[in-house]
Amino acid sequence: QGAVVYVPNVVEPSSLVGGLDAVAVPSMFTTDPTSGLQGEILEAYRDNGLLVRQDGFLFHQGLRPDAEDSWPDGVEGSFNYGVSYFQDHAGALAVNKAYEDTVLGTGDHQLKLPPELTRQGIVAFEPAAPRGAGLVTQIWFATKGNAFLAIAGTGKLPLGASRPDQLELFHTLEGALEREKPEPGPPLTETQAATDYTDAVKAVNDSAPAFRTDAAAWNGTTTNQQAVAAAQPLAQAFDAVESKLVTTAGRYPPARPQLLGTVANVAVLEADLADLARLDRIGVPAWLARYDTDLAHLTTASNQLRTTLGLPPTRS
């Protein structure tokens, strides 16, 4: 798995439910290696080439996540999950190790898993005793190429119990990983790569200002459907530019880290646009603030890429 490279990506949370009797809570997407992290884990993310990180939560249909003690026996009531993409396999491994060290430091111990799970690269941890009213959280980690996967399932289950729902979620997360598919062709020169980049981003540069102008006029009467429709040209431009930049990254290695970093920031903005389907719950000011922040991160990443390609920076 070390040689496999996955394209930085974010997944619609509802698509992770699969066959689980569960409800998806909106995910957090970020390219910031320090957001919400601390200690050894923060240092590992900061120092090992994070591209993008998605953290989310699923809870069992009909169970209250804030009333764990009332959950029935034998049911995994909730799952925390995370998928992080890095520049390379070594970065994903470093973060995996930081998580394992941190979990062991809390007093959890590593479980002996059946061969069918260890063959999939899963390492599992569990506490020595249940907490509260018999709750046990089993944590799984796995590194797949340049991607790191983590799942924590909590329920009133015996220590060391098999976790079929957790395994199903793991397979769903793994199935959402998108392998990089190198395009055939000779390596590009810097000038050719710069031309490919400017051609690729033209549609985004044309669509983004018009969309932001439209969005500035939104208010409490703006419907989800209106917002999603307004974002369609930009969403299509983002989708197209991702594949083009990944292709350029494969043919111009000197700018590969910056190209993939730009792709990761585009993926976060795509997630922002997808969230317009629930704009009524997020609120226009909160959504715009997040979009503007993420757009500024894309601009920073793009300017780093432009410098590598010998192009002047841009302000937006």
N, C-alpha and C positions, 0 to 999 in steps of 0.2 A: 504493500500500500504506500510505501514511502515515495515511489516515483510517480504516483497518481497525483494529478493537480486538478482541483475543483475550482470552478469559477465563483468568485464572491457573489453571494445570492441571499435574498431574504424570502421567507416563505409565508404565504397567507396563513395565519394561525388556524382558521377553520379547516384548512386542508389537512391538518395534522390529526384531526379527530378520528378519521378513518372509521374503523368498526367499533371504536370505543364508545361507550355510553357516557359521553363527556361533553362539556361546554368549553370553548376556547375563550380565554381572556386576551385582549389585544396585547401584542408583543412589544418589547422595547428593542429598537434597532439603533446601533451606534457604530461610528468609526473611531470614537474616542476611547483610547486604551485605558483610561483611568475612571471612566464613568461608573459609579456605584461599586467600585472595587477597593480592596485594601490589602495591606500586608504583602506576603509573598506572591499572591495571585495578581495583585496590581502590578508589581514589579515585572512579573513574567509577561503580562499583556503589554506593558509599556516597552519592554526591551526586545520583543521577539516578532516584530513586524505584523501586528494586527491589521487586517484589511476591514473586516466588519464583524459585528457580534449581534446575535439575536437571542434574547432571553424571553421566555414566555411561561404561561401557566395554563393548565387544564384542570378542571375539577369535575367530579362525577355528577352526572345529571341527577338533580333532586337532592343533592347534599349541599349543606352550607359550608363554605370554606372557613368561616369564622366560628364554626361549632364542631370542631373535630371530635370532641368527646362523645358526641351523639351519633357518630357514624356507626353503621352496623359492622359486625365482625366479618372478616373475609373479603373486604372490598378495599381496593386502592382508591381512596377518596380524592387524591390530588396528585398532580405531576408538575414539577418545575422542570423546564428543559432549556437547553442552550446549545447553539451552534455558532462556532467562531471559525472564521477563515483567516489564514495567515499567508505571508509571502511564500513560505516553504514548509516542508514536513518538519524540519527541526523546530520551527516556531510553535507548531501545534503540539509537538512532543514536550517542549519546555513548559507550556501552560498545563498540559495534562499532568506532568510531574508536580507542578506547584499545587494543583488541586488535590492530588493524592497525598502530598505531604501535609497539606492543611487539614484534610479530613482525618488523617491518622493522628494529627496533633490534637484533635478534639476528643480523642478516645475511641473513635470507631476502629473497627478491624476489617481486614480484607477477607472476603468470603471465598471459599473454594467453589468455583462454578463448574457445572457440567461441561464436558468438552465442546458441545455444540455452541456454547456461548463464548468460551475462550477462543475458539477458532474464529469468531467474529471480532476479536480484539477487545471484548468487553472486560473491564475490571470493575468489581463491585465491592462496596463497603457498607457496613451496617453497625449500629451501636451494640454494646454488650447487653443492653436491657431495654425493654420498651419504655416509652415515656407516657405520662398522663394516664389515660384510660386504655393503655395497651397499644399505643400507636408506635409503629416502627417505620422509619424512613430508610429505604435502601437506595444507595447512590451508585449510578453506573457512569463510567467514563470510557471513551474510546477515541483513538486517533485514526483518521482515515485520510491518508495523504496529507494535504495542508489544512485539513478540517479537524476540529476538535468537537466532540459531541458529549453532552452531559445530560443525565436525567436523574431526578430524585423523585421517587414514588413513595407516598405516605399512605398508610392504612392500618387497620387493626388486623394484622397478619402475624403469624408466628415468625420468630427469628429464623432467618435462613430460608424462608418460604420461597418457592418459585414465583415469578412475577410475569404471567403471560401478557397482561395488559401493558406492562412496562416494556416487554419485548416487542409487542406490536408497535408501540410508539417509537421505539428505537429503529425498527425497520422502516417506519414511515419517514423519520428524519433522515435516515441513511438514503432512502430512495429519492429524497428531494435534492440530494447532492448532484450537481451537474458537472460532469467531467469536461475539462477543457479539451477541445478537439482541434489540434493544430492544423492550420490550412496549408496545403502543399504550396511550395514556391520558394524561390531563393530568398536569402536574408535581404532586408531592406537597408538602404542607406539612411543616414539621418534626414536628408532632404526628402526622401520618399516617405519615411515614417511621419514627418511633419505634415506633408501633403495629405497623407491618409487621415491623420488626426483632424486637420482643419476641415476636410471634406465630411468626416464622420459627425462632427459636432455642429455643423451648420444648421441642421434642423432644430436642434436643441436651442441654439443661440437665437434662432428666429422665433421659436415658440415661447420660450420662457418669459421674455418681457411682456408679451401680449397677455399671457396667462396671469402674471402678477398684477397687471393693470386691472384685469377683470376681477381678480380676487380681492383687490383693495376696495371694491364696491360692495362686497358681500356684507350682509348683516343678519340679524336674527330671523329674517323672513326667507333667507336663502335656503332652498331645500337641498337635501343630499343629491338628488338627481341632477339639479342645476349645476352643482359644484363638480360632480363627476363628469358631466357633459363638457363643461368648460375646460377640464383638465385633459380631455382625450387627445388633442393634438400633441401636448407635451408628453403625455404618457407613452404615446406611440413613438415619439422621437427618442425618449429615454430607452425604450425597449430596443430600438434599432441601433443606437450608439453603443450599447453594451457589447453586442456581438462583434461589431466592427473594431472596437478597441481591444477586445480579447484577441482577435485575429492579428492585429498589429503587434500586440505584446509577444505573440509567438514568433513573429518574423523580425522583430527588432529588440533583441535582448538587452541592450544598454538602457532602454527606457521601460523595461518590463515592470519593475516595482512601481514606478509612477503611473503607468497605464492601468495596472490592476488596482492601485489605490484610487484612481479616478472611477473605475468601474464600481468599486465598493461604495463610493459616495453616491453614485447614480442609483445603485440598488436601494440605498436608504431613502432617497427622494422618491423612488417608485413606491416604496412602502408608505410614504407620506401621502402620495396621491391616492393609493388604495384606501387609505383611512378616510377619504372624503365620503365614502359610503356611510360613515357614521358621524358626519360633521355635526349633526344635531346634538349628539352627546358630547362631543369634544368641545364645541364652541368655536366660533370663527376666530376670535382673538388668539386663543390658545393654539389653534391649528396654524394660523399664519406665523406666529412666533416660532413654532417648531420648524415650519417650512423654511423661513428666512434663515434660521440658524443652520439648518442642513444645507441650504443653498450656499451659504458663506463657506461651509466646510468643503463643498464641491469646488468653489472658486479657488480656495487655497490649494487643494490637491491639483486642480487643473493648471494653476500657475507653476507649481513645482514640475509638472510634466512639460509644460511649455518651455521652461528654462532648459530642461534636459534635451528637448528637441530643437533648441536654438531659436525659439519663438519668443516675441515680447509678451509680457504678462497682460492679463485683462482684468478689469475691475468687476466683471460680472459674468 
